[in-house]
């Protein structure tokens, strides 16, 4: 007994210097419980025996610890658990380390801040880059509703240079380490490199100009190096994306904010071609894709409605597509490019049901919405979304309007994989309406309810154009 007490005293004495070096510790987090009902998220494609129907309860718990070690050194750890009630799968009872990073301020010299470890970051409106946009949706804890996962961390090193009014961020992130045994003949990792520069003009309109360049090198997808005539570019080449872009934001009138963003993708795309073979034959195509977005918010300035705090918002997003992404022929001697936009690390909520099902590629999305505060602590929102194809080979094709030769994929958020849907004739994919209510019970407790309904458009054939709906009720406590 004495030896045990002596050992405890020694451990406590050794721990004193470490504890004394901590200036401040903050513990925070939240607990959110949700009842989710989803109907026909497969748009009627599956048989009655395998229709997409859900009615589940789940709880998402986050616990975060921030420790200031010195004035310029701090550490952050955040734990996450997402669990469907009474789920028999033990994998969904795991606790993940969602964030774990160290922040070093004024490192080497005063403008430089360095963040090392698993961290969360986002730039602009998350149109291009948001660390949460890389959630591996088939492997999240919340396997039954992957699109609602709160995972947000990326393993990265981030350097921030603050030259007010100019801020420059330089980032390297390891997206996927793939094989780590050291026995692979070539590198097979997925890496991200990037730079984002944000400049505040300091004028009366609070204008912000943001420019960026990102590069993602996916060496896990390469050509098969068979040396056959069907593989003219045989050799180990990576799937690469080089992405420059620019964003601007300004308050052009009192209460009216207008933003615009334009981005391009170049690089290479590894595409499977020809008949099914072993090993699969691939080809390399050059990327030529682009995306743009315009959005605005307007706080209505009328005295008669001021007590309701009405805010109008609208947006339009365009993501380029490719009508034949596996076709690599060079018709007429002209090289054909891969023009489908890669979603990259987008984490915007372009609708609810549509955002869950549709990849942000070969897509146009329009939104109009209104939020009001009809009474104290209650916020009501109403949104309309329209979805159209950006490119459709058979749109307005009178010669073959219904031949069913084109397809798109939707991915229901249950981790079950993509579903192919036939499209014909038009570009209209779907229309969605959403109604939401939030009630701030106290500063720390919030209740919410929402209902969304999606109608399919004329681009989808009769076999897969059934409407989908979602109803959700939640309670959230923040501490």
C-alpha positions in Angstrom: 0.0 0.0 0.0 2.8 2.4 0.9 4.6 1.6 -2.4 1.4 2.4 -4.3 1.0 5.7 -2.5 4.6 6.6 -3.1 4.2 5.8 -6.8 1.2 8.1 -7.0 3.1 10.9 -5.3 5.9 10.6 -7.7 3.6 10.6 -10.7 1.8 13.7 -9.3 5.1 15.5 -8.7 6.3 14.7 -12.2 3.0 16.0 -13.6 3.2 19.4 -11.8 5.5 21.1 -14.3 3.3 20.1 -17.3 0.1 21.3 -15.5 1.8 24.5 -14.5 2.7 25.3 -18.1 -1.0 25.5 -19.1 -2.3 29.0 -18.8 -5.9 28.3 -19.7 -8.1 25.4 -20.6 -11.5 25.7 -22.2 -14.0 22.8 -22.5 -16.9 23.1 -25.0 -19.1 21.0 -27.1 -22.7 20.2 -28.1 -25.2 17.4 -28.1 -27.8 17.2 -30.9 -30.5 14.6 -31.2 -32.5 14.3 -34.4 -35.6 12.4 -35.7 -35.3 12.0 -39.5 -37.9 10.7 -41.9 -36.9 10.2 -45.6 -39.1 9.0 -48.4 -38.1 7.8 -51.9 -34.6 9.1 -52.1 -34.0 6.7 -55.0 -36.6 8.7 -57.0 -38.5 5.4 -57.6 -35.7 3.6 -59.4 -35.6 0.6 -57.1 -38.3 -2.0 -56.7 -40.9 -1.9 -53.9 -38.8 -4.4 -51.9 -35.8 -2.1 -51.9 -37.2 1.4 -51.8 -35.4 4.1 -49.9 -37.5 4.7 -46.8 -36.0 5.9 -43.5 -37.3 6.7 -40.0 -34.4 6.9 -37.6 -33.3 8.7 -34.4 -29.7 9.6 -34.0 -27.5 11.7 -31.6 -24.3 13.6 -32.5 -22.0 14.5 -29.6 -19.0 16.7 -29.8 -16.5 17.5 -27.0 -13.7 20.0 -27.6 -10.7 21.0 -25.4 -8.6 24.1 -26.1 -5.5 24.6 -24.0 -3.3 27.7 -24.1 0.2 26.6 -23.1 1.8 30.0 -23.6 0.7 33.3 -25.2 1.7 31.9 -28.6 1.2 28.2 -28.3 -2.1 26.4 -28.0 -3.4 22.9 -28.5 -6.9 21.7 -29.6 -8.5 18.2 -29.4 -12.1 17.5 -30.5 -13.9 14.2 -30.1 -17.0 13.2 -32.2 -19.5 10.4 -31.8 -22.5 10.0 -34.2 -24.8 7.2 -33.2 -28.1 5.9 -34.5 -30.3 4.9 -31.6 -30.2 1.2 -30.7 -28.0 0.4 -33.7 -26.6 -3.1 -33.4 -23.5 -2.2 -35.4 -20.7 -1.5 -33.0 -18.8 0.4 -35.6 -21.3 3.3 -35.1 -20.5 3.5 -31.4 -16.9 4.7 -32.1 -15.5 8.0 -30.8 -13.4 9.7 -33.5 -10.7 12.3 -33.0 -12.1 14.8 -35.4 -9.6 17.6 -34.5 -6.1 17.4 -33.0 -3.8 20.2 -33.8 -1.2 22.6 -32.4 -1.2 26.4 -33.1 2.1 28.3 -33.1 1.6 32.1 -33.3 4.4 34.5 -34.3 6.6 31.6 -35.3 9.9 32.8 -36.6 8.4 36.3 -37.0 5.2 38.1 -35.9 3.0 37.8 -39.0 3.3 34.0 -39.2 1.0 31.5 -37.6 1.5 27.7 -38.1 -1.2 25.1 -37.4 -0.1 21.4 -37.5 -2.4 18.4 -37.2 -5.9 17.4 -37.9 -7.8 20.7 -38.3 -10.8 22.4 -39.9 -10.6 25.3 -42.4 -12.8 26.8 -45.0 -12.3 29.7 -47.5 -14.9 31.9 -49.1 -18.3 30.4 -49.2 -17.0 26.8 -49.2 -17.6 26.7 -53.0 -14.2 25.3 -53.6 -12.4 24.5 -50.3 -13.8 23.4 -47.0 -12.1 20.6 -45.0 -15.5 19.1 -44.2 -16.0 18.6 -48.0 -13.7 15.6 -47.9 -15.8 13.5 -45.6 -15.6 9.9 -46.8 -19.4 9.6 -46.8 -19.4 5.8 -47.0 -17.2 5.5 -43.8 -18.7 8.1 -41.5 -20.0 7.0 -38.1 -23.5 8.1 -39.3 -23.7 5.5 -41.9 -27.5 5.7 -42.3 -27.5 9.5 -43.1 -24.0 10.2 -44.3 -24.8 13.7 -45.6 -25.6 14.9 -42.1 -22.3 13.9 -40.6 -20.4 16.5 -38.6 -17.0 15.3 -39.5 -14.8 18.2 -40.5 -11.1 17.6 -39.9 -8.2 17.1 -42.4 -4.6 16.2 -41.6 -2.7 19.2 -42.7 0.0 21.9 -42.1 -1.3 25.4 -42.5 0.8 28.6 -42.6 -1.0 31.9 -42.2 0.7 35.2 -43.0 -1.2 38.1 -41.7 -0.2 41.3 -43.5 -3.4 43.3 -42.7 -5.3 43.9 -44.9 -3.8 41.0 -46.8 -4.0 37.5 -45.4 -2.2 34.6 -47.2 -2.8 30.9 -46.3 -0.5 28.1 -47.5 -1.7 24.6 -46.9 -0.5 21.0 -47.4 -2.9 18.2 -46.5 -2.7 14.4 -46.7 -6.0 13.3 -48.1 -5.3 9.5 -48.2 -2.0 7.8 -47.3 -3.0 4.6 -49.1 -0.2 2.0 -48.7 2.2 2.8 -45.9 4.3 -0.4 -45.7 7.0 1.0 -48.0 6.7 -1.9 -50.4 4.8 -0.3 -53.3 6.9 0.3 -56.4 5.5 3.9 -56.7 3.8 6.6 -54.6 0.1 6.0 -54.3 -1.0 8.8 -52.0 -3.6 11.5 -52.5 -2.1 14.9 -51.6 -3.5 18.5 -51.5 -1.5 21.7 -51.9 -2.9 25.2 -52.0 -2.6 28.9 -51.5 -5.4 31.4 -50.7 -4.9 35.2 -50.6 -7.6 37.4 -49.1 -7.4 41.2 -49.5 -9.7 43.7 -47.8 -9.8 46.9 -49.8 -11.1 48.9 -46.8 -13.5 51.0 -48.9 -17.1 52.0 -48.1 -18.5 48.8 -49.6 -16.2 46.5 -47.5 -15.0 45.0 -50.7 -13.0 41.7 -50.4 -11.0 40.2 -53.2 -9.8 36.6 -52.9 -7.6 34.6 -55.2 -6.5 31.0 -54.8 -4.7 28.1 -56.4 -5.1 24.5 -55.4 -3.6 21.3 -56.6 -4.8 17.7 -55.8 -2.5 14.8 -56.9 -4.3 11.5 -56.8 -1.7 8.9 -57.5 -4.0 6.0 -56.3 -5.6 6.1 -59.8 -3.1 5.4 -62.6 -2.8 3.9 -66.0 -2.4 0.1 -66.2 0.9 0.1 -68.0 0.0 -2.8 -70.2 1.7 -1.5 -73.2 -1.2 -2.5 -75.5 -2.5 -0.4 -78.4 -5.6 0.2 -76.3 -3.5 2.0 -73.8 -1.4 4.5 -75.8 -0.3 6.4 -72.7 0.8 3.4 -70.8 2.8 4.2 -67.7 2.2 5.3 -64.2 0.5 8.8 -64.4 -1.5 10.5 -61.7 -5.0 11.9 -61.8 -4.3 15.6 -61.2 -6.4 18.7 -60.6 -4.9 22.2 -60.8 -7.5 24.8 -59.7 -7.1 28.5 -59.9 -9.9 30.9 -59.0 -11.0 34.3 -57.8 -13.9 35.5 -55.6 -15.2 39.0 -54.9 -17.6 40.3 -52.2 -19.0 43.8 -51.7 -21.9 45.6 -49.9 -23.1 47.5 -53.0 -26.1 49.0 -51.1 -27.2 49.4 -47.5 -28.0 45.9 -46.5 -27.3 44.4 -49.9 -24.3 42.1 -50.3 -23.2 40.7 -53.7 -20.6 38.0 -54.3 -19.2 36.3 -57.4 -16.7 33.4 -57.8 -15.1 31.8 -60.9 -12.8 28.8 -61.0 -11.1 26.5 -63.5 -9.7 23.0 -63.5 -6.8 21.7 -65.6 -4.6 18.7 -65.2 -5.2 15.1 -66.2 -8.0 12.6 -65.7 -7.5 8.8 -65.7 -10.4 7.3 -67.7 -11.3 3.7 -68.2 -11.9 3.0 -71.9 -12.7 0.1 -74.2 -14.3 -3.2 -73.2 -13.9 -4.8 -69.8 -10.4 -6.3 -69.5 -8.1 -7.6 -66.8 -6.2 -5.4 -66.0 -8.5 -2.5 -66.8 -7.3 -0.4 -69.7 -7.1 3.3 -69.0 -6.3 6.4 -70.9 -5.2 9.9 -69.8 -7.4 12.9 -70.8 -6.6 16.6 -70.2 -9.0 18.4 -68.0 -10.8 21.6 -69.1 -13.6 22.3 -66.6 -15.0 25.4 -65.0 -17.5 26.5 -62.3 -19.0 29.8 -61.3 -21.3 31.1 -58.6 -23.2 34.4 -58.0 -25.0 34.9 -54.7 -26.6 37.8 -52.8 -28.3 38.6 -49.5 -30.5 41.6 -48.9 -31.7 42.7 -45.4 -34.9 44.6 -46.3 -34.6 48.2 -44.9 -38.3 49.0 -44.5 -39.4 50.4 -41.2 -42.7 48.6 -41.2 -41.0 45.2 -41.4 -37.9 45.9 -39.4 -39.2 44.0 -36.3 -39.4 40.8 -38.4 -35.7 41.1 -39.6 -36.5 39.9 -43.2 -33.6 38.8 -45.3 -33.9 37.8 -49.0 -31.2 35.6 -50.4 -30.5 34.1 -53.8 -27.8 32.3 -55.7 -26.9 30.6 -59.0 -24.2 28.0 -59.4 -22.8 26.3 -62.5 -20.6 23.2 -62.6 -19.5 22.1 -66.1 -20.3 18.6 -67.4 -19.2 16.1 -69.9 -21.8 14.2 -72.0 -19.4 11.3 -72.7 -16.8 11.2 -70.0 -15.4 7.8 -71.1 -15.2 8.7 -74.8 -11.5 9.6 -75.6 -11.7 9.7 -79.5 -10.2 12.6 -81.3 -12.8 13.3 -83.9 -11.6 15.2 -86.9 -8.1 15.3 -85.5 -9.1 17.6 -82.7 -8.2 16.5 -79.2 -11.2 16.0 -76.8 -10.9 17.2 -73.3 -12.4 16.0 -70.1 -14.8 18.8 -69.2 -16.7 17.4 -66.2 -16.2 19.5 -63.0 -14.7 17.6 -60.1 -16.6 18.5 -56.9 -13.2 19.0 -55.1 -13.9 20.1 -51.5 -17.2 21.9 -51.9 -19.3 21.8 -48.8 -22.2 24.1 -49.7 -25.8 23.2 -49.0 -27.3 23.6 -52.5 -30.7 22.5 -51.2 -31.4 19.6 -48.9 -32.6 16.6 -50.9 -31.0 17.8 -54.1 -27.8 18.4 -52.3 -27.8 14.9 -50.8 -28.4 13.1 -54.1 -26.7 15.1 -56.8 -22.9 15.5 -57.3 -21.7 19.0 -58.1 -20.8 18.2 -61.6 -22.7 18.8 -64.9 -25.2 20.7 -62.8 -26.8 24.1 -62.5 -28.5 25.2 -59.2 -30.7 28.2 -58.6 -31.9 29.4 -55.2 -34.3 32.0 -53.9 -35.1 32.2 -50.2 -36.5 34.3 -47.3 -35.8 34.3 -43.6 -37.9 36.2 -41.1 -38.2 36.4 -37.3 -42.0 36.4 -36.7 -41.6 36.5 -32.9 -38.8 36.7 -30.4 -36.4 33.7 -30.6 -38.2 32.1 -33.6 -36.7 32.1 -37.1 -38.6 30.9 -40.1 -37.0 30.1 -43.5 -38.5 29.4 -46.9 -36.4 28.2 -49.9 -36.9 27.3 -53.5 -34.2 25.4 -55.4 -34.1 24.5 -59.1 -31.7 21.9 -60.6 -30.8 21.6 -64.3 -28.2 19.7 -66.2 -25.3 21.8 -67.5 -24.8 19.5 -70.5 -27.2 17.0 -72.0 -26.4 15.4 -75.4 -30.1 14.8 -76.0 -31.6 18.1 -74.9 -33.7 19.5 -77.6 -32.8 16.6 -79.8 -35.8 16.1 -82.1 -34.2 13.2 -83.9 -33.9 11.0 -80.8 -35.7 12.6 -77.9 -36.5 9.4 -76.0 -33.8 6.9 -76.8 -32.6 6.6 -73.2 -28.9 6.6 -74.2 -27.7 9.1 -71.5 -27.5 8.6 -67.8 -26.7 10.5 -64.6 -26.0 9.1 -61.1 -27.6 9.9 -57.8 -26.1 8.8 -54.5 -28.7 8.2 -51.7 -27.0 9.1 -48.4 -27.3 5.7 -46.8 -23.8 4.5 -47.9 -25.3 2.1 -50.4 -23.6 3.5 -53.5 -24.7 5.3 -56.6 -27.9 4.7 -58.7 -27.9 5.3 -62.4 -30.9 7.1 -63.9 -31.8 7.5 -67.5 -32.3 11.0 -68.9 -33.8 12.3 -72.1 -35.0 15.3 -73.8 -34.7 18.3 -71.5 -32.2 19.7 -68.9 -34.7 20.1 -66.0 -33.7 17.7 -63.2 -35.8 18.7 -60.2 -37.4 21.5 -58.1 -37.2 21.6 -54.3 -39.1 23.5 -51.7 -38.0 23.7 -48.1 -39.6 25.2 -44.9 -37.6 25.5 -41.7 -38.3 26.7 -38.1 -35.7 27.4 -35.4 -36.6 28.1 -31.8 -34.0 29.5 -29.4 -35.3 28.2 -26.1 -32.4 29.7 -24.3 -28.9 30.9 -25.3 -27.7 27.3 -25.2 -30.7 25.3 -26.2 -32.3 25.2 -29.7 -35.1 23.3 -31.3 -35.6 22.9 -35.0 -38.0 21.4 -37.5 -37.9 21.3 -41.3 -39.7 19.8 -44.3 -38.4 19.5 -47.8 -40.2 18.2 -51.0 -38.5 17.5 -54.3 -40.3 17.1 -57.7 -38.4 15.5 -60.6 -38.1 17.4 -63.9 -38.6 16.5 -67.5 -35.0 15.3 -68.0 -35.7 12.1 -66.0 -37.7 9.3 -67.6 -41.0 8.0 -66.2 -39.3 5.0 -64.6 -37.3 7.2 -62.2 -39.0 10.5 -61.6 -40.9 9.9 -58.4 -41.0 12.8 -55.8 -38.8 12.6 -52.7 -39.5 14.2 -49.2 -37.7 14.7 -45.9 -39.0 15.7 -42.5 -36.5 16.4 -39.6 -36.9 17.5 -36.0 -33.9 18.2 -33.7 -32.9 19.5 -30.4 -29.4 20.9 -29.7 -27.6 21.9 -26.5 -24.4 23.8 -26.6 -22.0 24.2 -23.7 
